[in-house]
């Protein structure tokens, strides 16, 4: 039996076993409420949102097909919020199709969440906010797959502690952007990581980093990716030292010849490895069905439904108190769910991206005599 990487990850987490693959069929009813519709009169913003929703739904369909190979049957039910007024949204929970849902995905607007919440008839389903952080009703178990920066930073610090347990940490901040600085300090202290504080100011770091160790981590909080130029001299000649970027670096970084990128680590919640075999397989399936390349929303949908479907099959339902502490590596992000109060769960999974150095073999030139 051939296992893809997502299946192997779920096997290791205990979500799927060879036994329930061979013997048991699980059925899951999944409702999806997203803004699909747009036409020629729609503005650019609505057209972009509509395309994102369509890509997301296409990713769900591919995940449903793959789960079916593991005897996990997913029944997708779809509503278009663009074609529903406030009254229709209030009445939605009373509908027969809504009543027996196991998972409800969407919407992406807090207003729409509040309208639906006023008339819930049952609370035995899992409510998922797939693409943005929303306040979901506490009466229902719920997941925000995209969390507030404070939780992403918590996940980042925990991962850095695992990866660099004996390194000296230096926290680099910028006076122009300190909104998240308190979260970095809080989580570093909670993780019992000692650190020195420094500031990036145009072209220099103050106070100067004076740590003598060969193993340091320069952790950035609120700086721009241009600060790499000022920080790099402090790690360039240290064998085991790195610069960890701010959460936004992965989206704004530009190439700099004077920097060795193997020394830079980029935290990310949306990173697609273009040469990863599982990502390539998914891309091929998407292109065959949609005749276009998948966007990040398609990858997000696939990861989310595949994770939830496997969890449902392993537990016989969605009692999230049993979520594993280990992270599940998806195609575009890692999932590490934590309970943030009552029925609320948030994903603090984060991926650390580092460019690997590629050694090219020397090519011997033929001399004239050998021709």
C-alpha positions, 0 to 999 in steps of 0.5 A, spaced: 500 500 500 502 506 497 502 512 502 502 519 501 506 524 505 499 527 508 497 520 510 503 518 513 503 524 517 496 522 520 498 515 521 504 518 525 499 522 529 494 516 530 488 519 526 488 513 521 490 506 522 490 500 517 485 497 521 480 502 520 482 503 513 480 496 511 474 495 515 470 502 517 466 507 513 465 514 516 460 519 513 461 526 514 456 532 512 460 538 511 456 545 510 460 550 506 457 558 506 462 562 502 461 568 498 461 565 491 457 569 486 460 575 482 458 578 475 461 583 470 458 589 475 462 586 481 467 590 483 475 588 483 475 586 491 468 582 490 471 578 484 477 577 488 473 574 494 469 570 489 475 567 486 478 565 492 472 562 495 471 558 488 478 556 489 477 554 496 471 549 494 475 546 489 480 544 494 475 541 499 472 537 493 479 534 492 480 533 499 474 529 499 476 525 494 482 523 497 479 521 504 474 517 500 480 512 498 480 511 506 473 510 507 472 517 509 465 519 505 464 527 505 458 529 503 459 537 501 453 542 502 454 549 499 450 555 500 452 562 497 452 568 502 452 572 496 445 570 494 442 570 501 439 576 505 439 577 513 433 573 513 435 567 510 441 567 514 437 567 520 433 561 518 439 557 515 440 553 522 432 551 521 433 548 515 434 540 514 440 540 510 443 544 516 440 540 522 445 534 521 451 537 519 458 535 522 462 540 520 460 548 518 465 552 514 464 559 514 462 565 513 468 570 513 464 576 516 463 577 523 456 580 521 454 573 518 456 569 524 452 573 528 446 572 524 446 565 524 448 564 531 441 567 533 437 561 531 442 555 532 437 549 533 443 544 535 450 545 537 453 538 536 457 540 530 464 543 529 464 550 526 470 552 522 472 559 520 477 557 515 480 564 512 480 569 518 479 570 525 472 571 527 468 570 534 464 564 533 459 562 538 461 558 545 455 554 545 459 550 539 465 547 538 469 551 533 476 552 530 479 558 527 485 556 523 488 563 522 489 566 529 491 572 532 498 574 531 499 573 539 498 566 538 502 565 532 508 568 536 506 563 541 507 557 536 513 561 533 517 561 540 515 554 542 518 552 535 524 556 536 525 553 543 525 546 540 530 547 535 535 552 538 535 549 546 542 552 547 542 558 543 543 565 546 537 569 544 537 577 542 530 580 541 531 585 535 525 591 535 523 597 531 520 603 535 516 605 529 512 598 529 511 595 536 504 593 536 507 585 537 513 586 541 509 585 548 507 578 545 514 576 544 517 578 550 511 575 554 512 568 550 520 568 551 519 569 558 513 564 559 518 559 555 524 561 560 528 563 554 533 569 557 534 574 551 537 581 550 534 587 547 536 591 541 533 596 536 534 596 529 535 604 527 536 605 519 542 602 518 545 599 525 543 595 531 543 598 538 546 597 543 551 593 539 550 585 540 556 583 544 555 576 545 561 571 544 557 565 543 558 561 536 550 560 537 546 566 537 538 567 534 537 574 532 529 574 533 525 580 529 519 583 532 516 588 528 522 590 523 522 590 516 526 585 512 531 590 510 534 590 517 537 583 515 543 588 512 544 590 519 544 584 522 547 579 518 554 581 520 553 579 527 551 572 524 555 571 518 562 568 521 558 564 527 558 557 525 551 556 528 547 562 528 541 565 525 536 571 524 529 569 525 525 574 521 518 578 523 512 574 521 511 579 515 518 578 512 516 572 508 511 576 504 516 582 503 523 580 502 527 581 496 534 578 494 540 581 497 547 579 494 551 580 500 547 576 505 547 568 505 540 566 505 541 559 509 542 564 515 535 567 515 529 563 517 522 566 515 516 564 519 510 563 515 503 560 515 502 560 508 508 557 504 508 552 498 514 548 497 514 548 489 518 542 489 515 538 495 512 531 492 505 532 495 504 539 493 506 537 486 501 531 486 495 536 489 497 541 484 496 536 478 489 534 481 487 541 481 490 543 474 486 537 471 479 539 474 480 546 474 484 547 468 488 553 472 493 553 477 491 552 485 492 559 489 493 558 496 486 558 498 485 551 494 491 548 499 488 551 505 482 548 504 485 541 502 489 541 508 483 543 513 478 538 510 483 532 510 485 534 517 478 534 520 476 528 516 481 524 519 480 526 526 473 525 525 474 518 523 479 516 528 475 519 534 468 517 531 466 525 532 469 532 534 471 531 541 477 536 540 479 535 547 483 529 544 487 533 539 494 531 539 500 536 542 504 534 536 503 538 529 500 536 523 504 538 517 500 540 511 501 542 504 501 549 506 502 550 513 502 546 520 496 545 524 497 545 532 490 546 535 490 549 542 484 550 547 483 558 548 477 557 552 471 553 553 469 550 546 474 555 542 480 552 539 485 556 535 491 554 530 498 556 533 501 552 528 507 555 524 512 553 519 520 555 519 522 556 512 530 556 511 533 556 504 538 550 503 545 551 500 545 547 494 552 545 492 553 544 484 558 539 482 564 541 478 563 540 470 570 537 467 571 541 460 574 536 455 581 538 452 582 538 445 586 532 445 580 528 447 576 530 442 
